[in-house]
Amino acid sequence: MSLFEIICLAIALSIDAGVVSFTQGLVFFENKRKNSINLAVFVGFFQYMMPIIGWFAAKGVYKYIEVFSYWIACVIFVALGVKFIKDALEEEKQCPVCLSLSCLFLLALATSVDALAAGITLFFLKVNIWIPAIIIGVITFINSLIGFWSGYVLKKFPSKWLEIFAGIILIALGIKVLVEHL
């Protein structure tokens, strides 16, 4: 994968965290700086760690599924993209209005599960995980801060269009992987 593709992947993966941060920015009026930084650190760190975990998990089973690796990568990207679009078109999700340690952990975990699947895909594509993981974590951190403060400032924004856009990016990456290896 090129650096541009990794950045596109990172942006797509960070959309969930940005949307969650946006909703948190809508409801928090006190300790805004502290809450925005805590949330960004948690989601950024989880988005950094989950691809690494997925990459090493895939490494353990790769020899058994190597023949199908590009198909699996394509299916994972497309499935994630479809999930993003489906979730965006469903009714608005309720987001917790607390930022306790347990709440931060759950929000970070919930928004980073897709990054685990991306890590598996990156292994199948024979991409060294360290630079993409850092890029994913940093972009998620930044997107989370932007999301939080945008929510605070704007109060209303059609976040579903961001999720649909992220889904389209993931589907395009999946199709690209398959087309390159056919």
N, C-alpha and C positions, 0 to 999 in steps of 0.2 A: 504494500500500500504506500502511496505517496504521502508526503506531509500534508498536502491539501486534503486528501481523503481522510486522514487521521483527524484533522481539525474538523472536517464535516461530521465525522462520526462523533467526536467529542461534543460538538454543538448539539447534535441530535440527542445524544444521551443526557445532556445537561438540561434539556427542555423541561423534563418532569421536575427536577430540582428547582429550576427557575420559576415554574408555575406554582409549586408549593410555597416557595419563598415569596412570590407575588401575593398569594392569599394570606400569608402570615403578615406581610407588610400592610395589607388592608385592615387587619384587626388589631395590630399593636400600636399603641400610642405612647407607651412608657418604655424606657430602656431600649429605644430603637437601635442605637448603635451596638449595644451589647448583644441584643437578640439577633440582629442581622449578621454580625461577625460569628457568633456561636453557630447559627444555622449554616452559614457558608462554610465554616471549617468542618462541621460534621458531614454535610453532604459532599463536599469536595474530597474529604479523606475517604469516605466510603466509595465514591466514584473512582478514586485512585486504587483502592485495595481490591474491589470486586473483579476488575478485569484480570488482575494478577492471580487471584484465586481461581478464576475460570480458566486462565491460561495453563496454570500448573495442573488443574484437574484434567484438562484435555490432554496434556502431555502424558498422563498416566494411562489413557485409553487409546491414544492415537494409533498405535501399531495395529489395533484391531479394526479400525474404521478408516484407515488412510485412503483407501480406494474411493470412499464416498465423501471425503473431507470438504471438497468444494461445493458439493450438493448440500451438505449439512450447513456450511457457512451461508450459502444462499438462502436456504430455508429459514435459518435463524434470523438473518437480517430482514427478510420479507415478513416473517411472522411478527417480529418486533415492530416493524413499520405498520402492519395491519392493526396490531394491538394499540399502538399510539393513536391511529386514526379512529378506531372503534371507541377507545376510551374518550377521545375528544368529542365524539358525537353523542355520547351518553349524557345523561343528566349531570349537572354540576356535582362534583364530589365535595363532601364536607371535609374540611381540614381542621385538625385540632388547633385550639387557640392558646395552647400552652407551649412553652419552650423549656420545660424541665429536662433534665438529663435523659430520662426515659423517653420523653416525647421526641427529643432531638435524635436519639438512637433509632427510634421507630421510623421517623420521617426519613432519615438518611438511609436506613435499610430498605424501606419501601421504594425509594426513588433510585436505588442503585442495583436492583435485581437485574435490570436490563444490561447493565455494565458487566455483570457476571457472564451472561450469554455472549456479549461482545468479546470478552476475553477468550472464551472458547473459540470463537470464530477467528480471532487474531492468531491463535495457535495454529489452526487449520490452514491459515494463509501464510504460515511460516514468517510471521512478523515478530520481531523481538518485542517483548511486552513493556519494557521499562520506559521508553520514551512515550509511547502512546498512553500508558497509564498516567504518567506525569501530566501530559497534555490534557487528558480527560479530567483529571483532578483539578488542575488549575482553571480550565475553562468552566467547569462546574462551579468552582468557588466564585469566579467572577460573575457568572450568570446568576448565581444565587443572590449575590449582593445587588446586582442590577434588578433582579426580580423583586427582592424585598423593597428596595427603595422606589421602584416603579409603582408597586402596589400601594405604598404609603402615599406617594405623590399623586398618582392618577385615580386611585380608588375604584375605577372600573376600566376593564380592558378585556377584549374577547380572547382569552388565553387559549381557547380551543383551536384557533387558527395556528398558533405556534405549535401545538401538539400535532396537528394535521401536517404542517410543514416538516416537522421532525420525522413523522411517519413516512412521508414521501422521500426524504433523504435516505432513510434506512432501506426502503424498498429499492431505490435506485442503486445503492451500494450492493445489495444482494444480487440484483440483476447483472450489475457490472462484474461481480466476482464470477458468476456463472458464465457469462459471455466470454470473459478472458480465458477461461479454462476449458472451453468446449472445443 
